[in-house]
Amino acid sequence: MSLQDQGKAPAQVNAKDGATAVYSPTARRIVLVVTTMSAFITPFLASSINVALPSMAREFSLNAIMMSWVVTAYLLSATIFLVPFGRLADIYGRKKMYLWGNALVAVSALLAAFATSYSMLIFARILGGLASSMVFGTGTAILVSIYPLQQRGRVLGISVAGTYFGLSLGPLLGGWLTQYLGWRSIFLFIVPIGLITMALIHRTIKKDWSEARGERFDLLGALLYSAGIYMLMHGLAKLPAPIGFAVILGGFVTLVFFYIWESRTLHPVLNVKVFRHNLTFTFSNLAALINYSATFAVTFMLSLFLQYIKALTAVQAGYILVFQPVVMFLFSPFAGRLSDRIEPRLVASAGMGFCALGLALLIGIDRQTSLSYIITCLVLLGLGFALFTSPNTNAVMSSVDKRFYGVASGTLSTMRLTGQMMSMGIVTMIISLYVGSMQISPASFAHFLQANRVSFIVFALLCTLGVIASLARGKVHADTDTLS
């Protein structure tokens, strides 16, 4: 089916890539469904794996730090490749990058399902991160390329709701699959979904978007960026050893060189000038970085807490953890529509405040904490995250010129993944300080609870700082901050 509106006037054509600029409502809905399906896969896998980690630990004899790397290896890979692939998508075509990314997601899931060792599992997770980096930056860019400005908040809210549906289904279905069919079945479940999504993308999206076609790819900038991000995460994993501080310092220095180079090169992999001259873009991305740094590892820590400290099964833990993403799923479309009418910074800042409250309430949980109390905290976090994410994405994508949609989408996804990576880095460091290399067992429960407590203190403080960053951004709507 063509994406062009056959019943309207001829579409405008981009001279560089031939992509149409006008789409029928039906065509837009098809693209929205396809990209939302694709957006479902990765969050489903992430949330289901958190529930499956204790089962993986028993099979491969993993300690808490090694379990964290099952999650972190994926995040590190995705973060390293996200900005370069976002730029390549702008040059060679977003559809191409999106198509191949979904194909590799299926391949990586298949490799993980048949992993015979911890090393092979980590390799599959690294490949999965690379594949997801090809999908993350392009999906949002495709959506905002075909929808008008006044509808972006709504469609981004729907897309985010698809992501949260994956997060919602993950703990429930992942817990069930892990308990009755084994953790490998989670990855096998992903393979046909990835292949079907790839086929729909190929069949439905007839045109491609490559507004930067003909521009040079900045290989040196991509290498500096990737090296800097890798050193930051590797250094976090080595703390508190002196080598950890040295590697982190090296990462910061490398990223400074990256910034200098990107400021001077003609066709940068990341247009850092957008950060210098666009306050809304800069602080919206900073708010996203802080929010994900403060919230992502919550599910990881609570999954271990529920299964080790509260002695729940994987299915029972899934029933508890599902409350947060379900609330996100229910409220994300509402938050997206709200940000079309109210300044996104106000809605997003309120969401960040709810996240800070939920995290603060989790600080004191222990063996005696009731499950209803934990569910209440998860509901607060889910509401806060829903109010933050869609409006914040709307603010970012509405603050840049059309030709930078790919880079802006990739940058926002980079902030999300970098924040998630930093979140896991923080808990990995805290676990190494309080639990060390011991496997989690009754003998180490007291140490794990202390690590849990310190982690939530750090996360609550980060979220409080995030409220300030969120409020500091400029206006997106030119008229007023109130309902019209």
PALOMI-681342 format. One line per field, with one value per residue (C-alpha): residue in one letter; residue number from 1; x, y, z. Coordinates in nm, 2 decimals. Example, Ala and Ser with C-alpha at 12.3 -4.5 7.8 and 13.67 -1.06 7.14 Angstrom:
2
type (a|s)
seq (1|2)
east (1.23|1.37)
north (-0.45|-0.11)
up (0.78|0.71)
END
This chain:
484
type (m|s|l|q|d|q|g|k|a|p|a|q|v|n|a|k|d|g|a|t|a|v|y|s|p|t|a|r|r|i|v|l|v|v|t|t|m|s|a|f|i|t|p|f|l|a|s|s|i|n|v|a|l|p|s|m|a|r|e|f|s|l|n|a|i|m|m|s|w|v|v|t|a|y|l|l|s|a|t|i|f|l|v|p|f|g|r|l|a|d|i|y|g|r|k|k|m|y|l|w|g|n|a|l|v|a|v|s|a|l|l|a|a|f|a|t|s|y|s|m|l|i|f|a|r|i|l|g|g|l|a|s|s|m|v|f|g|t|g|t|a|i|l|v|s|i|y|p|l|q|q|r|g|r|v|l|g|i|s|v|a|g|t|y|f|g|l|s|l|g|p|l|l|g|g|w|l|t|q|y|l|g|w|r|s|i|f|l|f|i|v|p|i|g|l|i|t|m|a|l|i|h|r|t|i|k|k|d|w|s|e|a|r|g|e|r|f|d|l|l|g|a|l|l|y|s|a|g|i|y|m|l|m|h|g|l|a|k|l|p|a|p|i|g|f|a|v|i|l|g|g|f|v|t|l|v|f|f|y|i|w|e|s|r|t|l|h|p|v|l|n|v|k|v|f|r|h|n|l|t|f|t|f|s|n|l|a|a|l|i|n|y|s|a|t|f|a|v|t|f|m|l|s|l|f|l|q|y|i|k|a|l|t|a|v|q|a|g|y|i|l|v|f|q|p|v|v|m|f|l|f|s|p|f|a|g|r|l|s|d|r|i|e|p|r|l|v|a|s|a|g|m|g|f|c|a|l|g|l|a|l|l|i|g|i|d|r|q|t|s|l|s|y|i|i|t|c|l|v|l|l|g|l|g|f|a|l|f|t|s|p|n|t|n|a|v|m|s|s|v|d|k|r|f|y|g|v|a|s|g|t|l|s|t|m|r|l|t|g|q|m|m|s|m|g|i|v|t|m|i|i|s|l|y|v|g|s|m|q|i|s|p|a|s|f|a|h|f|l|q|a|n|r|v|s|f|i|v|f|a|l|l|c|t|l|g|v|i|a|s|l|a|r|g|k|v|h|a|d|t|d|t|l|s)
seq (1|2|3|4|5|6|7|8|9|10|11|12|13|14|15|16|17|18|19|20|21|22|23|24|25|26|27|28|29|30|31|32|33|34|35|36|37|38|39|40|41|42|43|44|45|46|47|48|49|50|51|52|53|54|55|56|57|58|59|60|61|62|63|64|65|66|67|68|69|70|71|72|73|74|75|76|77|78|79|80|81|82|83|84|85|86|87|88|89|90|91|92|93|94|95|96|97|98|99|100|101|102|103|104|105|106|107|108|109|110|111|112|113|114|115|116|117|118|119|120|121|122|123|124|125|126|127|128|129|130|131|132|133|134|135|136|137|138|139|140|141|142|143|144|145|146|147|148|149|150|151|152|153|154|155|156|157|158|159|160|161|162|163|164|165|166|167|168|169|170|171|172|173|174|175|176|177|178|179|180|181|182|183|184|185|186|187|188|189|190|191|192|193|194|195|196|197|198|199|200|201|202|203|204|205|206|207|208|209|210|211|212|213|214|215|216|217|218|219|220|221|222|223|224|225|226|227|228|229|230|231|232|233|234|235|236|237|238|239|240|241|242|243|244|245|246|247|248|249|250|251|252|253|254|255|256|257|258|259|260|261|262|263|264|265|266|267|268|269|270|271|272|273|274|275|276|277|278|279|280|281|282|283|284|285|286|287|288|289|290|291|292|293|294|295|296|297|298|299|300|301|302|303|304|305|306|307|308|309|310|311|312|313|314|315|316|317|318|319|320|321|322|323|324|325|326|327|328|329|330|331|332|333|334|335|336|337|338|339|340|341|342|343|344|345|346|347|348|349|350|351|352|353|354|355|356|357|358|359|360|361|362|363|364|365|366|367|368|369|370|371|372|373|374|375|376|377|378|379|380|381|382|383|384|385|386|387|388|389|390|391|392|393|394|395|396|397|398|399|400|401|402|403|404|405|406|407|408|409|410|411|412|413|414|415|416|417|418|419|420|421|422|423|424|425|426|427|428|429|430|431|432|433|434|435|436|437|438|439|440|441|442|443|444|445|446|447|448|449|450|451|452|453|454|455|456|457|458|459|460|461|462|463|464|465|466|467|468|469|470|471|472|473|474|475|476|477|478|479|480|481|482|483|484)
east (0.00|0.13|0.19|0.08|-0.27|-0.44|-0.74|-0.56|-0.34|-0.01|0.24|0.54|0.86|1.20|1.45|1.72|1.55|1.21|1.03|0.68|0.59|0.21|0.05|-0.31|-0.45|-0.47|-0.11|0.00|-0.20|-0.03|0.32|0.22|0.11|0.42|0.66|0.47|0.50|0.87|0.89|0.73|1.01|1.30|1.12|0.95|1.28|1.43|1.15|1.12|1.49|1.49|1.25|1.46|1.80|1.78|1.72|2.01|2.22|2.14|2.23|2.55|2.65|2.64|2.69|2.50|2.76|2.76|2.38|2.39|2.62|2.35|2.15|2.45|2.62|2.31|2.28|2.65|2.64|2.32|2.45|2.78|2.62|2.31|2.44|2.65|2.36|2.13|2.36|2.39|2.01|2.00|2.25|2.15|1.78|1.59|1.38|1.69|1.83|1.50|1.46|1.80|1.78|1.47|1.62|1.93|1.71|1.56|1.91|2.05|1.74|1.80|2.16|2.08|1.81|2.08|2.36|2.57|2.78|2.78|3.02|2.80|2.50|2.69|2.79|2.42|2.33|2.59|2.46|2.11|2.22|2.38|2.06|1.84|2.05|1.95|1.58|1.57|1.68|1.49|1.14|1.07|1.22|0.99|0.69|0.76|0.85|0.50|0.28|0.21|0.34|0.00|-0.04|0.31|0.23|-0.06|0.13|0.44|0.22|0.08|0.43|0.54|0.23|0.34|0.68|0.51|0.29|0.61|0.73|0.39|0.37|0.74|0.72|0.40|0.47|0.85|0.78|0.54|0.78|1.08|0.90|0.73|0.94|1.28|1.44|1.55|1.18|1.18|1.43|1.25|0.93|1.10|1.22|0.89|0.77|1.09|1.05|0.69|0.76|1.05|0.81|0.55|0.80|0.92|0.57|0.42|0.68|0.73|0.95|1.26|1.39|1.75|1.76|2.14|2.21|2.54|2.70|3.01|2.99|3.21|3.41|3.65|3.37|3.19|3.50|3.57|3.21|3.20|3.54|3.43|3.10|3.27|3.54|3.28|3.08|3.39|3.53|3.20|3.22|3.58|3.50|3.61|3.95|4.19|4.18|3.81|3.86|4.14|3.93|3.63|3.87|3.99|3.63|3.55|3.87|3.78|3.43|3.58|3.79|3.47|3.29|3.57|3.60|3.22|3.22|3.46|3.39|3.16|2.93|2.94|2.80|2.63|2.55|2.67|2.57|2.21|2.31|2.48|2.20|1.88|1.80|1.49|1.67|1.97|1.77|1.51|1.79|1.96|1.63|1.59|1.95|1.88|1.54|1.66|1.97|1.75|1.48|1.60|1.77|1.47|1.31|1.65|1.69|1.32|1.32|1.62|1.45|1.12|1.27|1.56|1.44|1.06|1.11|0.86|0.86|0.93|0.56|0.47|0.75|0.61|0.27|0.42|0.66|0.39|0.21|0.47|0.46|0.08|0.03|0.28|0.09|-0.25|-0.14|0.12|-0.13|-0.30|0.03|0.12|-0.21|-0.17|0.17|0.01|-0.20|0.02|0.39|0.57|0.82|0.54|0.39|0.73|0.85|0.54|0.62|0.98|0.84|0.62|0.93|1.13|0.85|0.82|1.20|1.21|0.94|1.14|1.45|1.34|1.20|1.31|1.19|0.89|0.77|0.43|0.37|0.09|0.35|0.58|0.29|0.20|0.56|0.55|0.22|0.38|0.68|0.46|0.25|0.56|0.73|0.42|0.39|0.76|0.84|0.59|0.59|0.97|1.00|0.75|0.97|1.28|1.14|0.95|1.26|1.47|1.45|1.31|1.65|1.78|1.49|1.72|2.00|1.75|1.57|1.91|2.03|1.72|1.75|2.12|2.03|1.78|2.02|2.31|2.09|1.99|2.35|2.45|2.17|2.30|2.65|2.55|2.39|2.68|2.92|2.70|2.65|3.03|3.09|2.83|2.79|3.11|3.16|2.94|2.63|2.31|2.22|2.09|2.44|2.46|2.09|2.18|2.45|2.21|1.95|2.20|2.30|1.93|1.88|2.19|2.08|1.73|1.88|2.11|1.82|1.58|1.85|1.91|1.54|1.51|1.79|1.61|1.31|1.53|1.67|1.32|1.19|1.50|1.41|1.24|0.89|0.78|0.43|0.44|0.12|0.07|0.14|-0.23|-0.50|-0.65)
north (0.00|0.34|0.60|0.88|1.03|0.93|1.15|1.47|1.70|1.57|1.53|1.75|1.56|1.60|1.66|1.46|1.14|1.14|1.09|1.24|1.50|1.45|1.12|1.01|0.95|0.58|0.56|0.75|0.50|0.21|0.35|0.43|0.06|-0.08|0.14|0.08|-0.30|-0.26|-0.04|-0.32|-0.58|-0.43|-0.31|-0.65|-0.82|-0.59|-0.62|-1.00|-1.06|-0.88|-1.14|-1.42|-1.32|-1.55|-1.84|-1.74|-1.71|-2.06|-2.21|-2.02|-1.97|-1.59|-1.34|-1.02|-0.82|-1.08|-1.07|-0.69|-0.73|-0.93|-0.61|-0.37|-0.53|-0.46|-0.11|-0.03|-0.16|0.02|0.35|0.32|0.27|0.48|0.82|0.69|0.48|0.78|0.98|0.70|0.68|1.05|0.99|0.65|0.62|0.57|0.29|0.09|0.13|0.05|-0.26|-0.41|-0.32|-0.53|-0.82|-0.82|-0.80|-1.14|-1.28|-1.17|-1.31|-1.65|-1.65|-1.57|-1.85|-2.11|-1.97|-2.24|-2.02|-1.69|-1.55|-1.65|-1.49|-1.16|-1.17|-1.21|-0.92|-0.70|-0.78|-0.71|-0.37|-0.29|-0.40|-0.20|0.11|0.09|0.09|0.34|0.65|0.59|0.49|0.83|1.02|0.83|0.92|1.29|1.30|1.20|1.37|1.74|1.94|1.96|1.58|1.48|1.47|1.23|0.99|0.99|0.91|0.61|0.50|0.53|0.34|0.06|0.06|0.05|-0.24|-0.43|-0.33|-0.43|-0.77|-0.85|-0.92|-1.13|-1.33|-1.33|-1.47|-1.73|-1.84|-1.85|-2.06|-2.31|-2.31|-2.17|-1.84|-1.92|-1.92|-1.54|-1.49|-1.75|-1.55|-1.24|-1.41|-1.44|-1.09|-0.94|-1.12|-1.02|-0.66|-0.65|-0.79|-0.53|-0.25|-0.37|-0.40|-0.08|0.19|0.26|0.57|0.65|0.96|1.07|1.45|1.44|1.23|1.31|1.44|1.28|1.04|1.16|0.84|1.01|1.17|0.83|0.66|0.93|0.92|0.54|0.53|0.79|0.62|0.28|0.42|0.59|0.27|0.05|0.29|0.28|-0.10|-0.09|0.15|0.19|0.07|0.35|0.22|0.29|0.66|0.67|0.51|0.75|1.05|0.91|0.89|1.25|1.37|1.17|1.32|1.67|1.60|1.47|1.79|2.01|1.80|1.80|2.18|2.22|1.95|2.03|1.72|1.61|1.28|1.48|1.85|1.99|2.34|2.24|2.20|2.54|2.74|2.55|2.57|2.36|2.08|2.09|2.08|1.83|1.59|1.66|1.59|1.26|1.16|1.23|1.06|0.73|0.74|0.75|0.50|0.23|0.00|0.01|-0.30|-0.48|-0.42|-0.49|-0.81|-0.94|-0.81|-0.98|-1.32|-1.34|-1.13|-1.19|-1.55|-1.50|-1.70|-1.55|-1.54|-1.38|-1.12|-1.04|-0.97|-0.71|-0.55|-0.52|-0.23|0.03|-0.03|-0.08|0.27|0.40|0.24|0.38|0.74|0.79|0.88|1.12|1.28|1.31|1.49|1.71|1.83|1.94|2.19|2.27|2.35|2.01|2.13|2.17|1.82|1.65|1.83|1.71|1.36|1.38|1.49|1.18|0.97|1.13|1.06|0.70|0.65|0.81|0.58|0.28|0.37|0.19|-0.14|-0.46|-0.82|-0.68|-0.44|-0.53|-0.60|-0.35|-0.08|-0.18|-0.17|0.18|0.30|0.13|0.31|0.64|0.57|0.46|0.77|0.99|0.82|0.85|1.22|1.28|1.07|1.17|1.55|1.54|1.37|1.62|1.90|1.76|1.69|2.02|2.22|2.13|2.17|1.89|1.79|1.72|1.48|1.17|1.33|1.47|1.13|0.95|1.20|1.16|0.78|0.82|1.01|0.74|0.46|0.64|0.71|0.35|0.24|0.49|0.36|0.00|0.13|0.30|-0.02|-0.24|-0.01|-0.01|-0.39|-0.44|-0.22|-0.39|-0.75|-0.80|-1.11|-1.33|-1.49|-1.36|-1.60|-1.58|-1.51|-1.19|-1.07|-0.80|-0.66|-0.67|-0.48|-0.21|-0.19|-0.16|0.13|0.32|0.28|0.43|0.72|0.80|0.77|0.99|1.26|1.24|1.27|1.58|1.74|1.63|1.84|2.15|2.05|1.99|2.33|2.51|2.44|2.70|2.71|2.50|2.65|3.02|3.12|3.02|2.76|2.71|2.51|2.68)
up (0.00|-0.09|0.18|-0.05|-0.01|-0.33|-0.26|-0.20|-0.40|-0.51|-0.23|-0.19|-0.28|-0.11|-0.38|-0.21|-0.13|-0.30|0.03|0.03|0.28|0.28|0.40|0.42|0.77|0.69|0.59|0.90|1.12|0.95|1.01|1.37|1.43|1.27|1.47|1.79|1.73|1.69|2.00|2.20|2.15|2.33|2.65|2.67|2.66|2.91|3.17|3.13|3.16|3.50|3.63|3.47|3.62|3.93|3.69|3.48|3.79|3.90|3.55|3.50|3.87|3.85|4.13|4.16|3.96|3.68|3.67|3.63|3.32|3.15|3.14|3.12|2.82|2.61|2.73|2.68|2.32|2.24|2.38|2.19|1.85|1.88|1.77|1.48|1.35|1.39|1.17|0.92|0.90|0.81|0.53|0.39|0.49|0.81|0.67|0.57|0.92|1.09|0.87|0.94|1.30|1.35|1.16|1.39|1.70|1.59|1.52|1.86|2.04|1.87|1.97|2.33|2.34|2.25|2.46|2.62|2.84|3.02|2.76|2.47|2.64|2.69|2.32|2.22|2.45|2.29|1.94|2.06|2.19|1.85|1.67|1.90|1.85|1.48|1.58|1.87|1.68|1.36|1.49|1.65|1.36|1.12|1.32|1.35|0.98|0.88|1.15|1.17|1.47|1.64|1.65|1.76|2.13|2.07|1.84|2.06|2.35|2.16|2.07|2.43|2.54|2.30|2.48|2.81|2.69|2.64|2.98|3.13|2.96|3.03|3.41|3.37|3.06|3.13|3.48|3.34|3.06|3.31|3.57|3.33|3.01|3.12|3.07|2.71|2.60|2.65|2.37|2.15|2.20|2.05|1.73|1.54|1.65|1.52|1.18|1.15|1.23|0.98|0.71|0.79|0.77|0.43|0.30|0.45|0.44|0.06|0.09|0.28|0.46|0.41|0.44|0.49|0.18|0.02|0.34|0.48|0.77|1.06|1.14|1.38|1.57|1.60|1.73|1.99|2.11|2.13|2.31|2.56|2.65|2.68|2.92|3.14|3.19|3.22|3.48|3.68|3.69|3.83|4.11|4.39|4.26|4.15|3.79|3.79|3.86|3.60|3.33|3.40|3.38|3.04|2.93|3.02|2.84|2.53|2.53|2.56|2.25|2.08|2.16|2.03|1.71|1.65|1.70|1.41|1.16|0.86|0.89|1.26|1.37|1.65|1.60|1.93|1.82|1.89|2.25|2.26|2.10|2.19|2.56|2.53|2.35|2.60|2.92|2.79|2.71|3.04|3.22|3.03|3.13|3.49|3.49|3.35|3.56|3.87|3.77|3.53|3.78|4.02|3.84|3.86|4.23|4.32|4.11|4.32|4.64|4.57|4.47|4.72|5.03|5.00|4.85|4.57|4.25|3.92|3.84|4.17|4.13|3.78|3.93|4.16|3.91|3.65|3.83|3.73|3.35|3.35|3.50|3.24|2.97|3.08|3.14|2.86|2.58|2.82|2.91|2.54|2.46|2.76|2.64|2.32|2.53|2.83|2.83|2.82|3.09|3.34|3.28|3.27|3.59|3.77|3.65|3.78|4.12|4.14|4.05|4.33|4.58|4.48|4.51|4.85|4.98|4.87|5.07|5.39|5.25|5.42|5.50|5.69|5.42|5.29|4.92|4.91|5.02|4.73|4.49|4.60|4.53|4.19|4.10|4.19|3.98|3.69|3.70|3.73|3.44|3.22|3.29|3.22|2.91|2.64|2.71|2.73|2.40|2.25|2.38|2.22|1.88|1.86|1.94|1.63|1.25|1.04|0.89|1.24|1.34|1.31|1.52|1.77|1.80|1.83|2.09|2.30|2.28|2.37|2.68|2.77|2.71|2.88|3.17|3.19|3.16|3.44|3.65|3.62|3.67|4.00|4.13|4.01|4.20|4.51|4.50|4.46|4.77|5.00|4.85|4.66|4.44|4.66|4.52|4.68|4.96|5.31|5.43|5.21|5.25|5.51|5.28|4.98|5.18|5.26|4.89|4.81|5.06|4.94|4.58|4.64|4.84|4.54|4.29|4.49|4.51|4.14|4.06|4.28|4.07|3.76|3.85|3.84|3.50|3.37|3.49|3.35|2.98|2.77|2.62|2.34|2.30|2.20|2.36|2.72|2.99|3.06|2.89|2.59)
END
